[in-house]
């Protein structure tokens, strides 16, 4: 696309309005194209009025923190360094996975759903324990059901897992994909910290090279913007395509990242253990011990997140428990760390009554969970106390099973070094050392 006729303000509005940076998926719509196998040539330059949500008058972008800006501003200015975090503060790691979700990536995507907590758990085992935030940008290509879907950087891994489960591998067919848009949105639209002492990493994972689409989302352009924003891009090529390797090596070298190549399926293999059946059973029972108060929509959202954890495979359950214990127990004494709850944190304005029973006094009748409606106040309090005690027992049991499973694996199963999750951790370990985190 020829950008010269566009003013900076118009381009800013055009790119900034495509997605809203919220804690839920933001979807980039696509415009109709000829169905594959024949893709259209590069789309002709658009006039300013053709950009979505762009108005005729000059846009008035909201001032951004130093070094952040909009995508257009990022193209014309160098990112300014922010204040260094105070000495002794908990180290922070921000990781964004930019994943090709076209049809050929089904094996890796399904493996990633099982391994996301494994990766988070292993990152959380750093010394000192880092505060981890994770983001997702799923990309396909113009003409597919979506071009991108984005989930903002967050330390709420339960919500991340629930959203990741919704993804499927579909579309594609002409080989090159809109990698530039996936990378560009990760660099420019995610809410990265501006602190230079925060480790910021993108893992770009795919099996096809960047397609030539809009010039505003050019792959090499956003590779350079990543470097300017001090974001390392580690690349994982699935399969053996040489043109993909060329692009992946380009951005990895430019940003001081790593390049790895793995099997097209991701190479992730689940290992069965003697603890799996009991672990899954206890976890499902634990996930049912919930009482959320608040607006109906908020209660339903939190119940859905609990349901997502109920259906986890045993491996993911164990990894999730390990992550929760490490991250929530950071900085606590050993007894306090062991006693931390592994229940999903209530989000969206809801309150977990088993964690905060005093909230019963402030909830309106319509904000009560169904289990408490029609009961007297003392009966409600007794019900909450009973379920809280039952959940605590189950949490202790599932944590014990997860620990025993980990110990069994350490003696009976070796790590597959060429798998996706192993490659992620190899890069994280090397790069985290520069930020004072050891593994």
N, C-alpha and C positions, 0 to 999 in steps of 0.2 A: 504494500500500500504506500502511496506517495504521501508522506507526512508534511511536506513543506507548506501546502496551502492551509494547514490546520493551525490554529493558534494554540498555544500551550494550554490556555484555559479550557478550550473545547475538548482537546485530547484528554485533559484531566478528568473532565466530567464524563467523557465517553467511557474511559476505562474504570473509573471509580464506581460507576453505578451498575456495573454488570452483576456484582455479587454484594450481598450485605454480610459483613463480618460478624456473625452471631455464633452462638454455641450450638446451632443446628446446621444441617446441610444447607449450603447455598448452591443452587444449581445454575450453571451457565446455559442458557437456551441456545439452540442451534438454528440455523436457517436452512430451508429446504435445499437439497442438492440432488443431483441424479444418483439413484441407488447404485451401490457398488455392484459389479466389480469396476465400473468406470467412474472414477472420481472427476469432479470438475477441475479445470485448471485453477491456478491461484485466483481468488476472487478479485475483481477489478477494484481500484481505489473507490472508497465511499466518500460521498460528499458529507460535510459535517452533519447535515440534517438526518442522515441515515443511521447515525449511531444511536443505539437505544437510549432513551431518556435525555438526550441532548437537546437543549433549547436554543432558539435563535440568538438570544442575548448572551453575552459572555457569562461563563459560569463563575461562581464565587466560592472557590474551594475553602473548606474549613481548615484553619491553621493546624499543622501537624507538629508533633514533637520533633526536636532536632534530629535530622537524619532519617526520618520516616517518610513523610510526604506521600503524594499519590504516585502512581506509576510514571506519569509524565514528568513530575518534578524530579523523580529519581533519575530519569534519563539525563537531566541537565545539571545535576549538582552532586558533589561528592558527599557521602554521609559523614556527619560530624560525630566525633567520639563523645559518648556520654560519660557521666560520672562513674567512677569505679565504685563497686559495692564496698561497704565497710569491712575492715579486716575482721576475720573471724565469722563472717556471715555464712549461712548455709550456701554451698555452691549451687548454681542453677544450670540445668541442661534443657535446651529446647530442641525438639526433634520433630521434623515434618517428613512424612512419607508421601512421596509423589508417585502414585501407582498407576500404571497402565491397566485398565480394567476391560479391555476388549476381549473377545472370545478366546483367544489363544492363551490368556493369562489365568485361566480357571484354576489350574493346579496350585499356582503360587498364591492366588487370592484366598483359596480355601485353607491353605497352610497358614497364611498370615492371620486368619481369624483365630486359629488355635494357638498361634505363637505370640500374639501381641502382648499378653500378660507375661509370657516368658521373657520377652525382650525388656519389658518395663521392670520386671523383677530383677533381672541381672544388672540393669543400669542402676537400680536403687541400692544394689549391694556395694556400690563404690564407697570409699573411705576418704573424707567424710561423706555421709549419705547425702546425695544431691537431691534438690527439689526438681522433679521432672515434669515437663509439659510436653504433650504430644499433639500433633496435628495430622490431618489427612487431606490430600488433594487427589481425587480420582480423576483420571482424564481418559477420553476416547478421541473422537475426531468430529469435524463438521459432518452432519448427516446422520450421526448416531443419535440414540435416545437423549444423550446429553454430551456436551463438550467437556465440562468439568463439574465435579461436586466437591465442596470444600467443607471441612470441619475444623473450626478454629483451635488454636493452641489452648490446651487445657490440661489440668492435673486430675481431672475427673475421668479416670480410666474406665469406669463402669459405663459412662455415657459413650465414650469412645468405642468400647466393645459393642455396645448396642447398635451404634451406627455402622460399624464395620460389618456386622452380621447382615445388614440389609443390602450390602453390595453384592452384585453378581457380575460374572464375566460375560460380556455380550458385545455385539457390534464389531466394528473393524472390517477387515476384508480386503483393503487395498494396501496393506502393510504399513506405510508411513502413518504415524498418528500425530495428534496435536500436542506434542511434547512441549513445544514452546509456550503454549498457553498454560499447561499444567505447571511448568517450572515458573513461569512469569507470575502466576497468581500466588504461588507459594512464597515467592520473594517479595512481592509488592502488596499483597492483600492480607496476609496473615499478620497478627499483631506481635511481631517480634520485639523482644526487649531491646532497648537502645543502649543498654549497659555493655561495654566492651568486655567486662569480666564474666558475662553470661555466655556459655557455650551454645552456639547456634549451628545446627546441622540439618541438611536436607539429604534424604536418601531417595534418589531417583531410580525407580525400578521399572524395567520394561524390556520388551523384546523387539521393538521396531524403532527406526530412526525418526527424527523430527520431520514432519511434513512442512512444506512451504505454504503457509497460510497468510494471515494478516501480518504486515510488517511490524505492527505494534507489539506482536507477541513472538517476535523472532527469537529463536532458541539461543543464538550467540549473544544477542542483545541482553537477555536476562541472565545469561551466564556471567556476563561482565557486571551486571547490577548486583548479582549475588556476591561477587568478589568485593565490590565497593561497600556493601553492607556487612562485610565480615561474616558472611554465611558460607560455611563449608558445604560443598555438594559432593557427597559420596555416591558413586554410581554402581548399580548392580544390573548387569546385562543377563537376561534370561535367554538361553539358547546360544547360537553361534553366529549371528549375522554380523558381518564385518562393518557394514555402514553404521549399525547401531554402536558397535565398539568405538568407531572413530569419533562419533559425537559424544559418547559417554566419557571417553578419555579426554576429550577437549575440555569439558567443563570441570572434570575432576582435577586435571592438572592446573587449570586456571585458578581454582579456588582452594588449592592445597588439599583436595579430597583424595579419595581412593577409588580405584576401579577394580571390580571383581566380576567374574563371569560364573554363572551357576547353571545347572540343568534347567530346562524350560519349565519343569514342574515345581521348581523351588527347592527340591531336595529335602523337604522337611518330612520326617518320618515319625509317627507317634509310636511310643514304646509302651506296651502293656505291662502293668505291674500287679502284684497280688493285692494292692490296696485300692485299685480303681473302682470296683463295684461299690464297696462300702463308702468310699469318698464321694462318689456321685450321689448315693442315696442320702447321706447325711447333708450334703450341700443342698439338695433339693428340699429337704425338710427345713433347713435353715432359711432358705430363700422365702419360704412361706410364712415365716415368723415376722410379719410386718404390720405396722399400724401407722398409717400416714394421715395427718390432719392438714387441713387447708382447703383451698379451692378445689372443686371437683376435677378440673383439668390437671392441676398439679398433682393431686393424689393419683390419678390415672397414669400420668407420665412416670411417676416413681414406681408404681406397681409394675409397669411394663419393663422398667430397668431391672427390677427384682426377678421378673420372669426370665429375662435374658440370662441372668446368672444361674438360674435354676437348670437351664438346658445345657450348661457347659460340659464339655468332655472332662474326664478326670484330670488329664494333664493341665488343661486351662484352669481348672479349679485350684489345683495345687499351686500353680504359678500365680494366680490371683491372690491367694492367701499369703504367699510369700511376699508379694509386692506390698500388700496392705500392711503387713506387719513391719516391713522395712521402712516404708515411707511414713506411716503414721507413728511409728515408734522412734523415729529419728530424734536424738537429743534427750530421750527419756531414760530413766533408770531401767535396769533389766526387768524388774517385776512390772513396772508400769508399761514398758514396751510390750511385754508378753500379754498384757491384759487389754490392749487396744482392740476396739471392735473392728471386725472385717465387713460389717454391713455396709451396703451402698449409702453414701451420704445423701441426705434428702436435698433435692434441687428444685428450682422453679417456684420457690416460695412455700413449699410444703415443709412440714415438721415431722420428724421421726419421733413418735410419742414414746417409743421404748427407750430412746436416748434422752428425751426431754419430757418426762411425764408431767412436769409442772405446766406445760403448755395447755393441758386440758382445761385449766381455769379460764383461759382466754379465748378458746375456740367457740364459735357459734354452732348451733345444732347442725346447720347445713354443711359445716366444715369438718364434722366428725366422720371417721371411717364407718362403713356400714356395720361393722362388728360392735360398735359402741352405741349406735343409735337406739333409743328407747330404753337404755339403761339409766339407773339413778347414778348420781355423781360418785358415790362410794363404790358402786358396782363397776363403773368405768375405771376408776383408779385401781381396783382389785384386778381387773382384766389386764390392764397395762402392766401391772407389777408381775403377774403370772407369766405373761408372754416374754417380758424382759428377762426373767429368770431362766425360762426355757431356752431363749436365744443364746444367752451367755453359756449355758452348758453345751449347746450345739457348736458354738464358735470354738470353744476349747477342744471339743472332739475333732472338728474338721481341721483345726490347726495341728493337732497331734498326728492325724492321719497324713496330712500334707508333708510334715517333717519326716515321718517314717518313709513315705514314698520317695522323698528326695534322697534319703540315706540309702535306700535300696538301689536307686538309680546310680548313685555314685560308685557302688560296688559292682553293679551288674550290667551297666550300659555305658557305652562311650559316646562322646559328642560327635556328631557328624559335621566335620569341619568345613565341608563345601556347601552346607545348607544356607538358606537365606538368613536365618536368625544368627547363625554362627558368624557369617560375614558382617552383619550389622554390629555385633559385639566386638569383633576384631577392630573395626574402625573406631567405635566409641572408646574402647580402652586406650588406643594410641592417642586419640585426640583429647580425651578427658585429662590425660596426664598434664597437658599444657595449662589446664585450669585447676590444678591442684587436687584432682580426684584420682585415686589409685584403685586398681582392681587386682 
